[in-house]
Amino acid sequence: MEISGRHFFITGSGKRIGRRLAESFLEKGARLSAHVHTSKKEGDELFARFPGKVHLVQADLRKIPEIQAAVISAEKKWGPIDVLINCASPFYPTPFLNCTESEWDDLLGGNLKGQFFLCQAVAKNMKSGVILNLCDVNANTPMKNFSPYVSAKAGLLMLTKNLAFELAPQVRVNSISPGPVLLPEHYTPLQRQRTEERTLLKRLGSPEDIVAAAHFIIENDYLTGIDLKVDGGRSLAEK
């Protein structure tokens, strides 16, 4: 797929990997519906940096009416969406014996339910295009104190494969499973070191590694139903 002139909808465009994905496709000439939730200031900065190319949509992806309103707004501005990238993802520890219903609903809503209904809303008017979900290498690996999160990511991985069946041949659906790329801000130097040592390459990745993978998947028209692990070999090292 040629990037220039295409309508992208990227969730979590204000910060971290979502922000870098947004910038990379804008730099290639895309038109962007930039989703933000609480990062309105960062969204405004993106809008100002790429005048005439960014349409801001604000929504809580755990709320279906807000998802639907965001898609309607995006399509009114730029027409049907060509590429949807589900990047926004709540992430925090929830020890099993203390996990609450609200935490479960928040993590499943923000990592699976929201993606399901956003894909549904976008696909209804997508003539041809690409859906790209950001999963996690831990979708296939137990992760202590993160049961709701990894359960949601495992569901998103299967959703990716199932939608590749359901939406073919018009829409290609793929996923990227990042490994340790951007660590939580509270990580100590020791936690960082241990994380690096758990990869085969003995180092962290960067947002640019995810950006490169996203461009590869979107621009290669013969890829659908795949999950590309960008993890420095961490998933192999843990087997």
C-alpha positions in Angstrom: 0.0 0.0 0.0 1.2 3.5 -0.9 1.2 5.7 2.3 0.9 9.2 0.7 -2.7 10.4 0.8 -4.1 7.5 2.8 -6.4 8.1 5.8 -4.8 6.7 9.0 -6.6 6.3 12.3 -4.1 5.7 15.1 -5.2 5.3 18.7 -2.9 6.7 21.4 -1.4 9.2 19.0 -0.4 11.6 21.7 2.4 9.7 23.5 5.0 7.0 23.3 4.9 4.5 20.4 1.5 5.8 19.1 3.0 9.3 18.8 6.0 8.0 16.9 3.9 5.9 14.6 1.7 9.0 13.9 4.7 11.2 13.1 6.3 8.6 10.8 3.2 8.2 8.6 2.5 11.9 8.5 6.1 12.4 7.3 5.3 10.1 4.4 2.3 12.1 3.4 -0.6 10.4 5.2 -3.7 12.1 6.5 -4.2 11.3 10.1 -7.2 11.0 12.5 -5.2 11.2 15.7 -7.0 9.6 18.6 -6.2 10.8 22.1 -8.0 10.2 25.4 -6.4 12.2 28.2 -3.4 13.4 26.1 -5.1 16.4 24.6 -2.1 18.7 25.0 0.1 16.3 23.1 -2.5 15.9 20.4 -2.6 19.6 20.0 1.2 19.6 19.6 0.9 17.0 16.8 -1.9 19.1 15.1 0.3 22.2 15.2 3.3 20.4 13.8 1.5 19.0 10.8 -1.0 21.7 9.7 -3.7 20.5 7.4 -2.8 16.8 7.9 -4.2 16.0 11.4 -7.7 15.7 12.7 -7.9 15.2 16.4 -10.5 12.8 17.8 -10.9 12.3 21.6 -12.5 9.2 23.0 -12.5 6.8 25.9 -12.0 3.5 24.0 -13.8 1.6 26.8 -17.0 3.4 25.8 -18.7 2.2 22.6 -20.7 5.4 21.9 -17.4 7.4 22.1 -15.7 5.0 19.7 -18.6 5.3 17.2 -18.6 9.1 17.5 -14.8 9.2 16.9 -15.1 7.1 13.7 -18.0 9.2 12.4 -15.9 12.4 13.0 -12.8 10.9 11.3 -14.8 9.7 8.2 -16.6 13.1 8.0 -13.2 14.8 7.8 -11.1 12.5 5.6 -13.6 9.9 4.2 -13.3 6.1 4.8 -10.3 5.0 6.9 -7.6 3.2 4.9 -5.4 2.1 7.9 -6.4 1.5 11.5 -3.6 1.1 14.0 -4.7 0.0 17.5 -1.9 1.2 19.7 -3.5 2.6 22.9 -3.1 0.2 25.7 -3.6 0.5 29.5 -0.9 -1.4 31.4 -0.4 -1.8 35.2 0.0 -4.7 37.7 -3.0 -6.4 39.2 -2.0 -9.2 41.6 -4.5 -12.0 41.1 -5.8 -12.3 44.7 -6.4 -8.5 44.9 -7.6 -7.8 41.4 -10.9 -5.9 41.4 -13.8 -6.1 38.9 -13.1 -2.5 37.9 -9.5 -3.2 37.2 -10.5 -6.3 35.1 -13.1 -4.2 33.2 -10.6 -1.4 32.6 -7.8 -3.7 31.3 -10.1 -5.9 29.2 -12.0 -2.8 28.0 -8.9 -0.9 27.0 -6.9 -3.8 25.5 -9.6 -5.9 23.8 -13.2 -4.8 23.9 -12.4 -1.3 22.6 -10.3 -2.7 19.8 -13.0 -5.1 18.8 -15.7 -2.4 18.5 -13.3 0.1 16.9 -12.4 -2.5 14.2 -16.1 -3.1 13.7 -16.9 0.6 13.3 -14.0 1.2 10.9 -14.5 -1.9 8.8 -18.1 -1.1 7.9 -16.9 1.6 5.5 -13.4 0.4 4.7 -13.4 -0.5 1.0 -9.9 -1.9 1.2 -7.2 -1.4 3.7 -5.3 -2.6 6.7 -5.9 -3.1 10.4 -2.8 -3.4 12.6 -3.1 -4.3 16.3 -0.3 -3.9 18.7 -0.3 -7.0 20.9 2.5 -8.1 23.3 5.0 -11.0 23.4 3.4 -11.8 26.8 0.2 -12.8 25.0 1.7 -16.3 24.9 3.7 -16.2 28.1 2.6 -16.1 31.7 3.4 -12.8 33.4 3.0 -12.7 37.2 0.7 -10.0 38.6 -0.7 -9.1 35.1 -3.4 -11.7 34.5 -6.1 -9.4 33.1 -3.6 -7.6 30.9 -2.1 -10.8 29.3 -5.6 -12.3 29.0 -6.7 -9.3 27.0 -3.6 -9.3 24.8 -4.1 -13.0 24.1 -7.6 -12.2 23.1 -6.4 -9.4 20.8 -4.0 -11.8 19.2 -6.8 -14.3 18.4 -9.1 -11.4 17.3 -6.4 -10.4 14.8 -6.3 -13.9 13.2 -10.1 -14.2 13.2 -10.6 -10.8 11.6 -8.1 -11.7 8.9 -10.5 -14.5 8.0 -13.6 -12.5 8.3 -12.5 -9.4 6.4 -10.5 -11.0 3.6 -9.8 -10.3 0.8 -10.7 -6.6 1.0 -9.0 -5.9 4.4 -5.7 -7.2 5.7 -5.4 -7.7 9.4 -2.1 -8.2 11.2 -0.4 -7.6 14.5 2.9 -6.6 16.0 4.0 -8.1 19.4 6.6 -5.8 20.9 9.0 -7.0 23.5 10.8 -4.6 25.9 10.8 -1.3 23.9 9.6 1.4 26.2 9.8 0.4 29.9 7.5 1.8 32.5 8.8 5.1 34.0 9.0 3.6 37.5 11.5 0.8 36.5 14.7 0.9 38.5 18.1 0.4 36.9 18.2 -3.2 38.2 14.8 -3.9 36.6 16.0 -2.4 33.4 19.1 -4.6 33.5 17.2 -7.8 34.2 14.8 -6.9 31.3 17.7 -6.5 28.9 19.3 -9.8 30.0 16.0 -11.7 29.2 16.4 -10.9 25.5 18.7 -12.8 23.1 20.2 -9.5 21.9 20.8 -8.3 25.5 19.4 -4.8 24.9 16.1 -2.9 24.8 14.4 -2.1 21.5 13.2 1.4 20.5 10.0 2.9 19.1 11.8 3.0 15.8 11.9 -0.8 15.7 8.1 -0.9 16.0 7.7 1.9 13.4 9.8 0.0 10.9 7.7 -3.2 11.5 4.5 -1.2 11.0 5.7 0.2 7.7 6.8 -3.2 6.5 3.4 -4.8 7.3 1.3 -2.0 5.9 3.3 -1.5 2.7 3.5 -5.3 1.9 0.2 -6.1 0.2 0.6 -9.9 0.6 0.6 -10.1 4.4 -2.5 -10.9 6.4 -3.1 -12.9 9.6 0.5 -12.6 10.8 1.9 -11.6 14.2 5.3 -10.1 13.9 7.3 -10.4 17.1 9.7 -7.4 17.6 11.2 -8.5 20.9 15.0 -9.0 20.5 14.5 -12.7 20.8 12.8 -12.5 24.2 10.1 -15.0 23.4 12.7 -17.6 22.4 14.9 -16.9 25.4 12.0 -17.7 27.7 11.2 -21.1 26.2 
